[in-house]
């Protein structure tokens, strides 16, 4: 069974995901310290970064990577299909 997907919004979230993010920020954002979607997303990214540093780099920071050094854009169809197959 394939998971239904919402319409893509920008390059980061489906419209369904954005609605849920907005709902979470509206419902409990003030209690949790999120005054905006940007606050929510930045906090989530920092938590994931710390998790990856602990898991793969002994909790240490990696050397910085300058803008333009990573491949731009979305995954290819083959990459997306491979990721879906692993779920």
GUVEX-663043 format. One record per residue: residue number from 1; residue in three letters; x, y, z of N, C-alpha, C, O in turn. Coordinates in steps of 0.05 Angstrom, whole numbers, padded with zeros to 5 digits, m for minus. Example, Ala and Ser with C-alpha at 12.3 -4.5 7.8 and 13.67 -1.06 7.14 Angstrom:
BEGIN
num/residu/n_c1/n_c2/n_c3/ca_c1/ca_c2/ca_c3/c_c1/c_c2/c_c3/o_c1/o_c2/o_c3
1/ALA/00264/m00114/00156/00246/m00090/00156/00264/m00066/00156/00285/m00066/00169
2/SER/00257/m00045/00142/00273/m00021/00143/00258/00001/00157/00268/00023/00161
This chain:
BEGIN
num/residu/n_c1/n_c2/n_c3/ca_c1/ca_c2/ca_c3/c_c1/c_c2/c_c3/o_c1/o_c2/o_c3
1/UNK/00017/m00024/00000/00000/00000/00000/00018/00025/00000/00036/00027/00016
2/UNK/00012/00043/m00018/00028/00068/m00018/00016/00089/00000/m00009/00090/00003
3/UNK/00032/00104/00011/00023/00125/00029/00013/00148/00012/00027/00158/m00006
4/UNK/m00012/00158/00018/m00021/00181/00003/m00004/00206/00009/00003/00211/00032
5/UNK/00001/00221/m00012/00018/00244/m00008/00002/00269/m00015/m00014/00269/m00033
6/UNK/00007/00290/00000/m00006/00316/m00006/00009/00329/m00029/00030/00320/m00038
7/UNK/m00002/00351/m00037/00011/00367/m00058/00037/00379/m00047/00037/00390/m00025
8/UNK/00058/00379/m00062/00084/00390/m00053/00082/00420/m00050/00070/00433/m00067
9/UNK/00093/00431/m00030/00094/00459/m00025/00123/00467/m00023/00137/00458/m00004
10/UNK/00133/00483/m00041/00161/00490/m00041/00177/00465/m00045/00169/00447/m00059
11/UNK/00201/00465/m00034/00217/00441/m00037/00220/00425/m00011/00237/00408/m00009
12/UNK/00204/00432/00009/00209/00419/00035/00186/00402/00045/00190/00381/00056
13/UNK/00161/00412/00043/00139/00398/00056/00115/00395/00037/00111/00411/00019
14/UNK/00099/00374/00041/00074/00372/00027/00055/00392/00040/00059/00401/00062
15/UNK/00033/00398/00026/00013/00416/00037/00001/00404/00062/m00005/00419/00082
16/UNK/m00003/00378/00063/m00013/00365/00087/00005/00368/00110/m00003/00374/00133
17/UNK/00031/00365/00106/00051/00369/00127/00050/00397/00137/00051/00402/00161
18/UNK/00049/00416/00119/00048/00445/00127/00024/00451/00144/00025/00466/00163
19/UNK/00001/00439/00136/m00023/00444/00152/m00019/00433/00181/m00028/00446/00200
20/UNK/m00007/00410/00184/m00002/00399/00210/00018/00415/00226/00016/00419/00250
21/UNK/00039/00425/00212/00059/00442/00226/00045/00467/00236/00049/00476/00259
22/UNK/00029/00480/00218/00014/00504/00227/m00004/00498/00250/m00005/00514/00269
23/UNK/m00018/00475/00249/m00036/00468/00271/m00021/00464/00297/m00030/00473/00318
24/UNK/00002/00451/00296/00018/00446/00320/00028/00473/00332/00026/00477/00356
25/UNK/00037/00490/00315/00047/00516/00324/00024/00532/00336/00027/00545/00357
26/UNK/00001/00532/00322/m00023/00546/00333/m00033/00535/00359/m00040/00550/00377
27/UNK/m00033/00508/00361/m00044/00495/00385/m00025/00497/00409/m00035/00504/00431
28/UNK/00000/00491/00406/00018/00490/00429/00044/00505/00426/00062/00503/00442
29/UNK/00047/00519/00404/00072/00533/00399/00081/00551/00421/00104/00551/00429
30/UNK/00062/00567/00432/00069/00586/00453/00079/00571/00478/00098/00579/00490
31/UNK/00065/00549/00485/00073/00533/00508/00101/00520/00504/00116/00517/00523
32/UNK/00107/00513/00479/00132/00499/00473/00155/00518/00464/00177/00509/00460
33/UNK/00149/00544/00462/00169/00563/00456/00172/00569/00426/00192/00580/00418
34/UNK/00153/00560/00410/00154/00565/00381/00135/00588/00374/00110/00585/00378
35/UNK/00145/00611/00365/00128/00633/00358/00122/00633/00328/00106/00649/00319
36/UNK/00135/00616/00313/00131/00615/00284/00138/00587/00273/00150/00571/00287
37/UNK/00130/00583/00248/00138/00558/00235/00168/00556/00233/00180/00535/00237
38/UNK/00181/00578/00227/00210/00578/00226/00223/00569/00252/00242/00553/00251
39/UNK/00213/00579/00275/00223/00570/00301/00220/00539/00304/00239/00526/00312
40/UNK/00197/00529/00296/00191/00500/00298/00210/00484/00281/00222/00465/00290
41/UNK/00214/00492/00255/00231/00478/00237/00260/00480/00245/00275/00460/00243
42/UNK/00269/00503/00254/00297/00506/00262/00303/00488/00287/00324/00476/00288
43/UNK/00284/00487/00306/00288/00470/00329/00290/00441/00321/00306/00426/00332
44/UNK/00273/00433/00303/00273/00405/00294/00299/00398/00280/00311/00377/00284
45/UNK/00309/00417/00263/00334/00412/00249/00357/00411/00268/00375/00394/00265
46/UNK/00358/00428/00289/00379/00427/00309/00379/00401/00324/00400/00389/00330
47/UNK/00355/00391/00332/00353/00365/00346/00364/00343/00328/00379/00325/00338
48/UNK/00357/00343/00303/00366/00322/00285/00396/00324/00281/00410/00303/00279
49/UNK/00406/00348/00279/00435/00352/00276/00450/00340/00300/00470/00326/00296
50/UNK/00441/00347/00324/00454/00336/00348/00453/00305/00349/00472/00292/00357
51/UNK/00430/00294/00340/00427/00265/00340/00447/00252/00321/00460/00233/00328
52/UNK/00450/00264/00297/00469/00253/00278/00498/00256/00287/00514/00239/00283
53/UNK/00504/00279/00300/00531/00283/00310/00537/00262/00332/00559/00251/00332
54/UNK/00518/00256/00349/00522/00236/00370/00526/00208/00357/00543/00193/00365
55/UNK/00509/00202/00338/00509/00175/00326/00534/00171/00308/00545/00149/00309
56/UNK/00542/00190/00293/00562/00185/00272/00589/00200/00277/00608/00194/00263
57/UNK/00590/00219/00296/00614/00235/00299/00622/00239/00328/00633/00260/00335
58/UNK/00616/00219/00345/00623/00220/00373/00613/00246/00387/00626/00255/00405
59/UNK/00591/00256/00377/00579/00280/00390/00593/00306/00382/00586/00327/00393
60/UNK/00613/00304/00365/00628/00328/00357/00616/00341/00332/00603/00328/00317
61/UNK/00622/00367/00329/00614/00381/00305/00632/00372/00282/00655/00365/00286
62/UNK/00620/00371/00258/00636/00366/00234/00648/00392/00224/00638/00414/00231
63/UNK/00669/00390/00208/00679/00415/00196/00657/00427/00179/00641/00412/00167
64/UNK/00655/00453/00178/00634/00466/00163/00636/00461/00133/00658/00455/00122
65/UNK/00614/00463/00119/00612/00460/00090/00601/00486/00079/00580/00495/00088
66/UNK/00615/00497/00060/00607/00523/00049/00583/00520/00030/00579/00498/00019
67/UNK/00568/00541/00027/00546/00540/00007/00556/00533/m00021/00578/00541/m00029
68/UNK/00541/00517/m00034/00548/00508/m00061/00564/00482/m00062/00569/00472/m00084
69/UNK/00573/00472/m00039/00589/00447/m00039/00571/00422/m00040/00581/00401/m00047
70/UNK/00546/00425/m00033/00528/00402/m00035/00512/00402/m00061/00509/00424/m00073
71/UNK/00504/00379/m00070/00488/00378/m00094/00461/00393/m00089/00448/00388/m00069
72/UNK/00454/00410/m00108/00428/00425/m00104/00405/00408/m00114/00408/00388/m00128
73/UNK/00381/00415/m00106/00357/00404/m00116/00347/00380/m00101/00357/00372/m00080
74/UNK/00325/00369/m00112/00311/00347/m00100/00325/00321/m00108/00342/00320/m00125
75/UNK/00316/00299/m00095/00325/00272/m00103/00315/00266/m00131/00295/00277/m00140
76/UNK/00330/00249/m00144/00320/00239/m00170/00297/00219/m00165/00293/00211/m00142
77/UNK/00282/00212/m00186/00261/00192/m00182/00272/00166/m00172/00259/00154/m00154
78/UNK/00295/00158/m00182/00307/00133/m00173/00314/00134/m00143/00310/00115/m00128
79/UNK/00325/00157/m00134/00332/00160/m00106/00307/00160/m00089/00306/00148/m00067
80/UNK/00286/00173/m00098/00261/00174/m00083/00249/00146/m00081/00240/00138/m00059
81/UNK/00249/00131/m00103/00238/00104/m00103/00254/00086/m00084/00243/00070/m00069
82/UNK/00281/00088/m00084/00297/00072/m00066/00292/00078/m00037/00291/00060/m00021
83/UNK/00288/00104/m00031/00282/00111/m00003/00255/00100/00005/00252/00090/00028
84/UNK/00235/00102/m00012/00208/00091/m00006/00209/00061/m00002/00195/00050/00015
85/UNK/00226/00047/m00017/00229/00018/m00015/00240/00010/00012/00234/m00012/00022
86/UNK/00256/00027/00025/00268/00020/00051/00249/00023/00074/00254/00014/00096
87/UNK/00226/00036/00069/00207/00041/00091/00192/00016/00098/00175/00016/00116
